[in-house]
Amino acid sequence: MAAEQGTKIIARNRRARHDYHIEDVVEAGLVLTGTEVKSLRAGRASLTDGFGQITDHEAWLLGVHIPQYTQGTWTNHEPRRPRKLLMHRKEIDKLASATAERGLTLVPLTLYFKDGRAKVELALARGKRTYDKRHDLAERDAARDVDRALRRRR
């Protein structure tokens, strides 16, 4: 059997870019069980309530929902269990200092397979205030209006 190539996106957290200012993005591997991988290959996962946490110099992904595999038996996994993230020690230390000192949060942006391995894209993010969200929406609407006007003009 040939090895998988390329990237296959499983889930995106579209709400994260609306609710947070993204400051830095890091890629991390995931420690998964067999039924979790099968469920992900079926394209089933939700990142909406997920967040990252650093405890005892280890990175963890919490709150991510990977539903149980439908053909699984008693060996099926817990859908919202904490999952360990695979990262280099320097990356973990950098993230730990950023979350502790500057008040940033680790938010999962994307869950995907890269060359057959499950990866998660984590963002160091700062929460937006309500007026920031309104400002971003107003900018987006203005840009959309300008594009429409330019298209009509052509």
Secondary structure as UniProt FT lines:
FT   STRAND          7..12
FT   HELIX           14..19
FT   STRAND          20..30
FT   HELIX           34..41
FT   TURN            42..43
FT   TURN            48..49
FT   STRAND          51..55
FT   TURN            56..57
FT   STRAND          58..62
FT   TURN            70..71
FT   TURN            74..75
FT   TURN            79..80
FT   STRAND          83..86
FT   HELIX           89..101
FT   STRAND          105..114
FT   TURN            115..116
FT   STRAND          117..127
FT   HELIX           130..153
//
